[in-house]
Amino acid sequence: MESFKLNKGFFDLCVNIPEGGIDNLNDILLRLYEMGYRTVALNHTVNESAMDSDKKKKDETKQVTSVVPDPIDAQCPNLRKYDIYALVPTKQDMLEFACQTVKVDLITIKPEISGIKINRKVYRQAIARDLYFEIQYVDLLRPETRVAALHRSYQLQMCRVSMNIIISSGANNRNLIRSPYDIINLASVLGLKRDKIKSVILNECQLFLLKAKKRIFGKSVFTIEIAKKSNVNEDEEIGKKRRKKSLN
């Protein structure tokens, strides 16, 4: 089992690999680093035929997003090589099936896909299985998807979302990247409390990655931190030595 180190920086768990070669990707990664991001997931969006083909293995890919129209198409082989498996349902029954059964890490609701509704029942089923919902703020930057993205965020707000949600960029261009503090300012727009946003882009992402390891290895991941010994005894010893010196 590979090691997993905790990261104190910010997270962007969906950066789409851009067209134009390695230079464009390096520009995106450099901008993310300058803004304080330390953990980034590079995303490939594939269909089911690509997932089933051995010729399409991409060991360098950290995240794969699968767009599926029917429940039966969600059970894809060869997923253990990916750190994150995200699912984009295109129908309501696919969303419900994913929340109940599919071994997936993340559910991404794309605003351009109509007919999808997130209700409390669906949300509670997802939470019970440790599934996460993803909001991509790039949809709020684009005029053609802004209204629909706000509507999806409002649906999550009506479910009283306070956990199991992450915010990522979904960007494929360095100009679409925003700083973590810009994302915090989106709190009121997304329907989330301002004091919860920092936890969403820090703690929730960290916890999400730990839980994603369970799908890969079939085991839960946890960390153990050794607490430092109390300095009370040391202070007492120092005090005793000082008193002895004063008596002498």
C-alpha positions as CSV (number, residue, x, y, z in Angstrom):
1,M,0.0,0.0,0.0
2,E,1.4,3.3,-1.0
3,S,2.0,6.0,1.6
4,F,-0.4,9.0,2.0
5,K,1.0,12.2,3.4
6,L,-1.2,14.9,4.9
7,N,-1.0,18.2,3.0
8,K,-1.3,21.6,4.6
9,G,-2.0,23.5,1.4
10,F,-5.2,24.1,-0.5
11,F,-6.7,21.5,-2.9
12,D,-8.0,21.6,-6.4
13,L,-9.3,18.1,-7.2
14,C,-10.4,18.7,-10.8
15,V,-8.1,20.3,-13.3
16,N,-8.9,19.2,-16.8
17,I,-5.8,18.4,-18.9
18,P,-5.7,21.2,-21.5
19,E,-5.1,20.9,-25.2
20,G,-1.8,22.3,-26.5
21,G,0.7,20.1,-24.8
22,I,2.8,20.1,-21.6
23,D,3.5,23.9,-21.7
24,N,-0.2,24.8,-21.1
25,L,-0.4,22.3,-18.3
26,N,2.7,23.6,-16.7
27,D,1.2,27.2,-16.8
28,I,-1.9,26.0,-15.0
29,L,0.1,24.1,-12.3
30,L,2.4,27.1,-11.8
31,R,-0.5,29.4,-11.3
32,L,-2.1,27.0,-8.8
33,Y,1.1,26.7,-6.9
34,E,1.5,30.5,-6.7
35,M,-2.1,30.8,-5.3
36,G,-1.4,28.3,-2.5
37,Y,-2.7,25.0,-3.9
38,R,-0.5,22.1,-3.0
39,T,-2.6,19.1,-4.0
40,V,-4.0,18.9,-7.6
41,A,-5.9,16.2,-9.4
42,L,-5.5,16.0,-13.2
43,N,-8.8,14.9,-14.7
44,H,-9.5,12.8,-17.8
45,T,-13.2,12.6,-19.0
46,V,-13.8,9.3,-20.7
47,N,-16.7,7.1,-21.9
48,E,-17.3,3.5,-20.9
49,S,-15.6,2.0,-24.0
50,A,-12.4,3.8,-23.2
51,M,-12.6,2.6,-19.6
52,D,-12.9,-1.0,-20.7
53,S,-10.0,-1.0,-23.1
54,D,-6.6,-2.0,-21.9
55,K,-5.0,0.2,-24.6
56,K,-6.5,3.2,-22.9
57,K,-4.7,2.8,-19.5
58,K,-3.4,6.1,-18.3
59,D,-1.2,5.5,-15.2
60,E,-0.3,9.1,-15.0
61,T,-4.0,10.2,-14.5
62,K,-5.0,11.0,-11.0
63,Q,-8.7,11.4,-11.6
64,V,-11.1,10.0,-14.2
65,T,-14.6,11.4,-14.7
66,S,-17.0,9.0,-16.3
67,V,-20.1,10.3,-18.1
68,V,-22.8,7.6,-18.2
69,P,-26.4,7.7,-19.3
70,D,-27.6,4.3,-17.8
71,P,-27.0,2.6,-14.4
72,I,-25.6,-0.6,-16.0
73,D,-22.8,1.4,-17.6
74,A,-21.4,2.7,-14.3
75,Q,-19.8,-0.7,-13.3
76,C,-16.5,-0.2,-15.0
77,P,-13.4,-2.3,-14.6
78,N,-9.8,-1.1,-14.3
79,L,-10.6,1.7,-11.9
80,R,-8.0,0.9,-9.2
81,K,-5.3,2.7,-11.1
82,Y,-7.1,6.0,-10.6
83,D,-6.9,7.9,-7.3
84,I,-10.4,9.4,-7.8
85,Y,-13.4,8.1,-9.7
86,A,-15.9,10.8,-10.4
87,L,-19.3,10.1,-12.0
88,V,-21.4,12.5,-14.1
89,P,-25.0,11.2,-14.3
90,T,-27.0,12.2,-17.3
91,K,-30.4,11.0,-16.0
92,Q,-32.2,11.1,-12.7
93,D,-32.2,7.3,-12.3
94,M,-28.5,7.2,-12.9
95,L,-28.0,9.7,-10.0
96,E,-30.2,7.7,-7.7
97,F,-28.5,4.4,-8.6
98,A,-25.0,6.0,-8.1
99,C,-26.0,7.2,-4.6
100,Q,-27.3,3.7,-3.7
101,T,-25.0,1.2,-5.3
102,V,-22.1,2.3,-7.5
103,K,-18.6,2.2,-6.1
104,V,-17.7,5.8,-6.9
105,D,-15.9,8.5,-5.0
106,L,-17.4,11.7,-6.3
107,I,-20.6,12.7,-8.0
108,T,-20.4,15.8,-10.3
109,I,-23.6,17.4,-11.4
110,K,-23.0,19.3,-14.7
111,P,-25.3,22.3,-15.0
112,E,-25.8,21.8,-18.8
113,I,-27.4,18.4,-18.1
114,S,-31.2,18.9,-17.6
115,G,-33.5,16.6,-15.7
116,I,-31.3,16.1,-12.7
117,K,-32.6,16.9,-9.3
118,I,-30.8,16.6,-6.0
119,N,-33.3,16.1,-3.2
120,R,-32.8,15.2,0.5
121,K,-33.4,11.5,-0.1
122,V,-30.6,11.3,-2.7
123,Y,-28.3,13.4,-0.6
124,R,-28.8,11.3,2.5
125,Q,-28.2,8.1,0.6
126,A,-24.9,9.5,-0.7
127,I,-23.8,10.6,2.7
128,A,-24.6,7.2,4.2
129,R,-22.1,5.7,1.7
130,D,-19.4,8.3,2.2
131,L,-20.0,9.7,-1.3
132,Y,-19.1,13.4,-2.1
133,F,-20.7,16.0,-4.3
134,E,-18.5,18.3,-6.3
135,I,-19.1,22.0,-7.2
136,Q,-17.0,23.3,-10.0
137,Y,-16.7,27.0,-9.9
138,V,-15.7,27.3,-13.5
139,D,-19.4,26.8,-14.3
140,L,-20.1,30.0,-12.4
141,L,-17.6,31.9,-14.5
142,R,-19.2,30.9,-17.8
143,P,-22.3,32.9,-18.8
144,E,-23.9,29.9,-20.6
145,T,-23.8,27.7,-17.4
146,R,-24.0,30.3,-14.6
147,V,-27.7,30.2,-14.0
148,A,-27.9,26.4,-14.1
149,A,-24.9,26.2,-11.7
150,L,-26.5,28.5,-9.2
151,H,-29.7,26.4,-9.4
152,R,-27.7,23.2,-8.6
153,S,-26.0,24.9,-5.7
154,Y,-29.4,26.0,-4.4
155,Q,-30.6,22.4,-4.6
156,L,-27.7,21.4,-2.4
157,Q,-28.5,24.3,0.0
158,M,-32.1,23.0,0.3
159,C,-30.7,19.7,1.4
160,R,-28.9,21.5,4.2
161,V,-25.5,20.5,3.0
162,S,-22.9,20.8,5.7
163,M,-20.6,17.9,4.8
164,N,-19.4,15.7,2.0
165,I,-19.0,18.5,-0.5
166,I,-15.9,19.8,-2.2
167,I,-15.3,22.8,-4.5
168,S,-12.8,22.4,-7.4
169,S,-12.1,24.5,-10.4
170,G,-12.9,22.2,-13.4
171,A,-10.6,24.5,-15.3
172,N,-8.6,23.8,-18.5
173,N,-7.1,27.3,-18.7
174,R,-4.9,29.2,-16.3
175,N,-7.1,32.3,-16.7
176,L,-10.0,30.3,-15.1
177,I,-8.1,29.6,-11.9
178,R,-9.1,31.5,-8.8
179,S,-7.4,31.9,-5.5
180,P,-8.8,30.1,-2.4
181,Y,-9.9,33.4,-0.9
182,D,-11.9,34.2,-4.0
183,I,-13.6,30.9,-3.5
184,I,-14.3,31.8,0.1
185,N,-16.0,34.9,-1.2
186,L,-18.4,32.8,-3.3
187,A,-19.9,31.4,-0.1
188,S,-23.1,33.4,-0.2
189,V,-23.5,32.8,-3.9
190,L,-23.2,29.0,-3.5
191,G,-25.5,29.0,-0.5
192,L,-22.9,27.9,1.9
193,K,-22.0,29.7,5.1
194,R,-18.8,31.7,4.8
195,D,-17.2,30.0,7.8
196,K,-17.8,26.6,6.2
197,I,-16.1,27.4,2.9
198,K,-12.5,27.2,4.1
199,S,-13.3,23.8,5.6
200,V,-14.7,22.7,2.3
201,I,-11.5,23.4,0.3
202,L,-9.2,22.2,3.1
203,N,-10.5,19.6,5.5
204,E,-13.2,18.0,3.3
205,C,-10.8,17.5,0.5
206,Q,-8.3,15.9,2.8
207,L,-10.9,13.6,4.2
208,F,-12.2,12.8,0.8
209,L,-8.8,11.6,-0.5
210,L,-8.5,9.4,2.5
211,K,-11.8,7.8,1.9
212,A,-11.1,7.4,-1.8
213,K,-8.2,5.0,-0.8
214,K,-10.9,2.6,0.6
215,R,-12.2,2.0,-2.9
216,I,-8.7,1.3,-4.3
217,F,-7.4,-1.0,-1.5
218,G,-10.6,-2.3,0.1
219,K,-9.5,-0.8,3.4
220,S,-10.1,2.3,5.3
221,V,-7.2,4.7,5.8
222,F,-6.5,6.5,9.0
223,T,-3.7,8.5,10.5
224,I,-2.1,8.4,13.9
225,E,-0.4,11.4,15.4
226,I,1.8,10.9,18.4
227,A,1.1,13.6,21.0
228,K,4.1,15.4,22.5
229,K,4.9,14.7,26.1
230,S,3.8,17.3,28.6
231,N,6.4,19.8,29.6
232,V,5.1,19.9,33.2
233,N,7.6,17.4,34.6
234,E,10.5,19.2,32.8
235,D,9.3,22.5,34.3
236,E,9.2,20.9,37.8
237,E,12.8,19.6,37.4
238,I,14.1,23.0,36.3
239,G,12.3,24.6,39.2
240,K,13.9,22.1,41.7
241,K,17.4,22.7,40.2
242,R,17.0,26.5,40.6
243,R,15.8,26.1,44.2
244,K,18.9,24.0,45.0
245,K,21.2,26.5,43.5
246,S,19.6,29.3,45.5
247,L,20.0,27.3,48.8
248,N,23.7,26.6,48.1
